[in-house]
Amino acid sequence: MRRLLTFFLLVLIALALTVTVLEMPTFGEAGNPTNNEVPQRYLEQSIEETGALNVIAGIIIDYRGFDTLGEATVLFVAIAAALSTLKAH
């Protein structure tokens, strides 16, 4: 019974992932999120809106601050887990 449930859950996950991939817009399509106005706005107005002279630093710190904080947190947790695993042996 447990194997059947595990198999069913794996099939369900595979189905969900397949549907997700099939629903993605094709590369280069005008409806892609990468083809919207956000990148152009970042390039044109980042210096005025953030006050940073470096456009990349302004985007990372001001526009994507919470995302960068999350990435730093994941890296910190991964390093802490690796160090605690190495010290245990």
N, C-alpha and C positions, 0 to 999 in steps of 0.2 A: 504494500500500500504506500509506503514511504517513497519507494522508487517511482511509483506512478505519479505521486504528487510532485516530486522533484522534476520529473520529465515534463509534466504539464506546465509547471511554472517556467521552466526553461523555454518551452515552446511559446508560451505567452510573452515572455521577454523578447524572444527572437522576432515574434510577430510585431510587437510594438516598435522595435528598432527598425524593422523592414518598412513598416508603414511610415515612420518618421523620415527615413531616407528617401522614400518615394515621393513624399510631400515637399521635399526641399526644392527651391527654385533652381533651374538649371544655371550652369555657370555662364555669366555674361548677360543674363536676362535683366531687363530694365527694372523688374520688381525686386531684385536682390537688395538686401539691406546695405551692401557695400556701395551701391549705386545711388544712394539717396543724398540729401543735402548736408548731412552731418560732417563728412570729411572736408567738404569745401568750406563750411563755416569754420571748422577748426583752423584751417589754413589761413583764412581771410581775417578772422576776428579774434584769434587767440591772444595776440599781443595786447589789444585794447581791453579785452575782457579779463585776462589773467594778470597782466602787468609783467609777465615773464618775457625776457628777451629771447630765450630759447623756446621755440614752438613745441618741441618734443617734451621738454620738462614741464611746460605749461599744461599740455594735454594730460600727461601722467599724473601730475600733482593736483591740478584743479578740476579738470573734467572727469578724470577716472580715479579719483582719490580713494573711494571705497573699494573699488576693484583692486587697486594696488595694495591697499591694506589687507584685503582678503588673500591675495597672492603671497604677501609677506608672511601672513599668519600660517598658511599652508606650508611654506618653506621652513618656518621655524619649528612647526610641529614635526615635520619630517626629519629635520636634523636632530631634534630632541629625541625622537623615537629611535633613530639610528644610533645615537650616542648611548642611550640607555640600554639598547640591545647589545652593543659592543662591550659595555662595562659589566654586563651580567655574566659574561663568559670569562 
